[in-house]
């Protein structure tokens, strides 16, 4: 009888988690580089801010639609195949994105056609590259006891933050030396190599727990978000991601315009701000959360409070230092918030539903980036530079209210598994 996927030695488990961590860092670098690269690229090509939103919007729609599907399918077919598929698709989509950027910069394509090509490339990532996150999260949930799961999931989500910290800095440095397009190609090759390494080395001998058939219909998977056990966590996650996505998309333009900078200087300073924010998120997930050892609800309360403070600071910022402080507070809060609602949802469901829970919580990111071109870039352009942050204050208050008042969050979540069950670990 084959060894169950969850029956790994602790050394094997640590090695597997480290490998997934590195893969998610690579994907995080690729995602975060766009927030530093796209504002100056848009100015170079000669397109308005709202058209940059098109690059995010279609991708976010696909991510929102497909994340629950991939999470559900990973319950049936195993985590490793979905991780590999997502990484390989991400690499391919980044190569297409680089080709679209090159065509726009060189004049080979008109600006709007180049934007369309880049938007379609990101849609490919949203539709198929979105398989990696839910599958990796469920892989970790399969192999951790309830008492350690929130901390373990926090370390996985911190991988995106670490990539978020490295990505803008690398984008600023490499874009100056080799150009934006070659840097995108380099990232695509790195993620492609990760897919190969996962295929060769990540241990998983059987599908995790669930062998039933899960529907491919996204609507059927979305229905799980309305389940009373996870509904409050999904609602909180939606509000948190709306704040984070709008902040990420607006901060580069905000720095350029508030400080009256050219695109080169704006790229450099936006890269520093994004790096500081990612560092704060990493600190929350890898240092503060393991040290505090508090409940998911407390993480949600801390997170919403800090994002609220950060948005207020951004609105009243008078210079670069205060802009960075506001963005840092927002990112620190999001680190607490994301670990809180992700861990809470995972603990609320059964072992056979870990993929579905991971899928619907991952889909909240898609919703955030789907709406952010309106709540961030459109408001920025049509109303004023501080308008996105004013809306984010309202959303932070909503998240704080859910964490404080919702009965599902207020009570201690009783995990399906008992703490004495280590998930088959030896």
N, C-alpha and C positions, 0 to 999 in steps of 0.2 A: 504493500500500500504506500503510495507516495507521501512524502512528508508534507504536512499542511503548511500553507503559505505563512501562517502566523507562528509556526514552531521554529524559531530561529534562536541561536544563542545571542546573548546580549552583545557580543562582539560583532556578530553578523548584522544585528539590528543597527548598531551604531554606524557601521560602515555603509549600510544601505541608506540611512538617514543623511549621512554626510554627502553621499553621491547625489541624492535628490536635492539637498541644500545647494550644492554647486550648480546643478542644472537650473534651479530656480533663480540663482544669482545671475546666471548668464542671460536668462529670459528677462530678468529685471533690468539688466544693463540695456538690453535692446529696447525695452519699453521706455525707460526713463530718458534715453538719449533723445527721443523725439521731442520731449518738452523743452530741451535746450536747443535742438537743431531747427525745429520747425519755425519758430518766430523769425530768426534771421533769414532762413531759407525763403519764407514767405515774402519778406521784404526784398530779397535779392531777385526773386522771380517776378515780383510786382503784383501780388494778390492780396486782397483784404483779409482781415482777421477771420471773418465769418467763413471764408472758404477753407481756411485751415481746419475749421470744425468739421468739414465734410470728410476729412481724412480720418477723424475719430468716430464720426457718427455711424457710418455703415458697419465699421468694425465692432463698435459697442453694441449695435443691434444684434449682430450675429453672435457676439459673446453672450449677451443676455439670453438669446434664444436657445443656444446650443449647450451652454454650461450644464444645465440640469440634465440634459440628455446624456452627455458624456459621463456625468457623475453616476447616473442610473445604470448605464451600460458597464461601468467599471465594477459595479456590484455583481454583474453577471459574468463578464469575461476576464476579470482580473485587472489589476492596476497597471502593471508594467506595459502591456500592449498600448494602453491609452496614453501613458506618459511618452512612449517612443513616438507614437503617431503625432501627438501634439508638438513635440520638439522638432520633428522633421518638417512638419507643415510650417512652423514658425520660421525655420531657416529659409524655406523656399519663399515665403511671403516677404521676408526682409530683403532678399535678392531682388524681387520684383519692385519693392519700394525704392531700393537704390537705383534701379533702372529708370523709374519714373522721375526721381529727383534729378538724375543726370540729364534726362531728356528736357526737363524744364529749365535747368541752369544753362544748358548748351544752346537752347533755342530750337532744338530738334522738334519739340512739340510746343504748341501754344500753352500759356500758363494754365488755363482752365482744364485743358486735356491732360496736362501733366498731373494736376491735382486729382483728376478722376482716376488716373492710373495708380496713384499712390493710395487713394481711397479704396480702390478695388483690392490692392495688395493687402491693406490692413483688414479688409473684410475677409480675406482668405485666412488670416490669423484668427479673427474673431470666430469664424465658423468652425475651424478645425484645430487651430493651435490652442483653443480654449480647453482642449481635452487634458492638457498637462496638469493644470492647477487642481481641479477636483480629484483627479486620480492620485496625485501625489499626497494631497491632504487625507484622502481616505486610506491610502497605504499606511500613513503614520497612525491614523486612528485605529486601524486594525491591530496594530502592534504595540499599543500603549494601554495601560490600565486607566480607569476613569480618574484616579487621583493625580495622575501625571499628564493627562491628555491636553489640558489647556496650555500648560507650559510647553509641551512638545509641539503642539500646533503653532504656538507663538513663535517658536524657533524656525518653523518652516515658512511662515508668512514673513518673518524677518529676512528671509533670503531675498525676497523681492525688494525689501527696503535696502539691503546691502547693495543689490544691483542698482537700485535707485540712487544710492550715494555715489557709486563708482561711475555710473553711466554718464551723467552730465559732466563730471570732471574729465573723463576720457574723451567725451565728445568735444569739449572745448579744446583739449590738448591736441588730439589727433586731427580735428578739423582744421586747425591752424597749420599743421605740418603736412598732412597727406590729403586733406579735403574731406568734406562730409560724406560723399558717396563711397570712397574707399573704406571709410570707417564702418559704414553700414554693411558693406560686403564682408569685412573682417568679423563683425558680430554674427552674421549669418553662418559663416564657416565655424565659428566657435560653438554655436548652438547645434549645428549639424553634427559636430564631433561629440557633443554630449549625448545625442540620440544614439549614436553608435556605441558609446561606452555603456549606456543603460542597457541596450540590447545584449551586450556581451557579459555584463557583470552584475546587474541588479537581481537579487534572489527573489524569485516568486515561482513556486512550483504548481500551484493550483489557483483557480479563482478564489477570492478571499472567503466568502461565507455564503453568498446568495447565488443560487443556480436557477432561479425562476426567470421568466422572460419579462423584460422591461420594454415598454412601448417606446418607439422612436418619436412618437408625436410629442413635440415640446409642450403642448398644452396639458397633456396628461402628466408630464413631469412637473410643470409649474403648479399643478394642483397641490403638490406636496408642500409648497410654500404657505398654503392656507391651513395646513395641519396645525391644530391648536398647540402642539408641543413646540413648534419652531416659528410660528407666525410672528411673535413679538421680536425675536432675534432677527428675522428677515426684515421687518419694518425698520428696526434700528439700523441694520446694515445698509438699507437703502438711503436713509438720511445721512449716515456717515460717509458713504461713498459719493453722494451728491456734493457734499462739502469738499471732500478731498479732490474729486475730479475737477470741479470748477476752479479750485485754488491752483492746482497744477497747470491747467490750461491758461489761466489768466496771469500767473505770476511773472512769466517772461515779458509779456507785453507791458505789465504794470511797472516793472523795473525800468524798461526802456523809456516809457512815456513819463513816469513820475520824475525820473532823474534826468530826462532829456538827453539820452545817450544815442550814439550810432549803433548799428547792428553788431559790429565787432565787440565793442565794449559791453553792449547788452548781453551778448552770448557769454562773455566771461563772468559777469556779475550774476546773471541768472544761473549759471552753472554752480557758482559758489552757494547761492541761496538754496538751490535744489539739493546740493550735497549736504548742507547743514540740516535741512529738513529730513533727509534720509537718515542722517546720523542720529537725529533725535528719535526717529521711529525705531531704529535698531536698538538704541539705548532702552527704550520702553520695552521692547519685546525680548531682548536677550539679557538685560541686566535688571531692570526694575521689576518686571513681572515675576521672574524666578525669585527675586529677593523678597517681594511683598507677599507672594503666595496668598492672594485674595481671591474671592469668588468672581465668576464671570460678571455678575451684576455690578460689583464694585469697580471692576475694570471699565465697564460701560459708563458708570457715573463719572469716574475720573476722566475718561476719554472725552465725553461730551462737554464737560466743564472746561477742559483745556482747549478744545477746538473753539469753543465760544470766546474764550479769552484771546486766542490767536486772531480770530476774525476782527474783533474790536481793535486790536493793536494795528492790524493792517489798514483799517479805515482811517485811523488817526495818525498813521506813520508820517513822519516829517523828513525822513532821510533813509539812506540805505540800511543803516544799522537797525532801525525800528522795523523796516520791511522784513529783514532777515529774522528778527525776534518774533514777529507775528507769524511768519511762515513756520518757524521752528516750533512755536507753541502748538500750532495747528497740527503739525506732523507728529509731535510727541503725543498729543491727544489721540490722533488716529491710530497710533501704535497700540495704545491701551484699548481703544474702542474695537478695533478689528479683532484682536485676540479675545475680547470679551464676548462679542456676538458669535464668533466662529466656535469658540469652545463651548459656549452655552448651548448652541444648536446641536453640536456633536454629542454632548452629554445627555441631551433630551431624547435621543432616538436609540433604536436597537442596533446591534452590530450589523445586521443585514441591511440597514438603511443608511450606513455611513456615507456611501457614495451619493445617495440622493440628498442628504443633508449638506454635504460638501458642494454639490452642484447648485443648490438653490442659494447658499450663502455666497458662492463664487459669482452667481448671476447678479448679485447686488452691485458688483463692480461694473458689469456691463450696463446696468441701468444708470449708474453714475456717469459713465462716459458717454452714454447715449444722450442724456439730458444736458450735460455740461456745455456743449456748444451753444445752447440757448441760455442756460443759467450762468454760464461763464463768459464766453466770447461774444454772444449777441448782446447781452446786457452791457458788457464792457464797451462795445462799439456804439450801441444805440442810446444808452442812458448815461454812462460815465464809468470811469475806472474803478470807483468804489462800489458800484451797484452789485457786482457778483458777491462781494463780501457782506453786503447788507442782507442779501437773501440767505447767505450761509449762516448768519446769526439766527435767523428764524429756524432754519433746519437744525442747527445745534440745540436750540431750545426744545424742538420737537423730540430729538433723540434723548435729551436729558429727561424729558417728561416720560418717555417710554421706559427708560431705565429706572426711574424713581417710582412710577405709579403702576405700571402694568403688572397684574397679579402673577403672570407666568415668570416674570423676571424677579419680582419681589420675593417670592418663595424660593427656598433652596431647591435646585433642580436635582431630582433623584435620578441618577444614571441607571440605564437599563441593566448594565453589568454591576456586580458588586466589586468593591475594591479588592477583595480577595482573589478575584479572577484577573490574572495578569495577561489575558488574551492569548494564552498559549506560549508565552515567552519562557525560556528556561535559562 
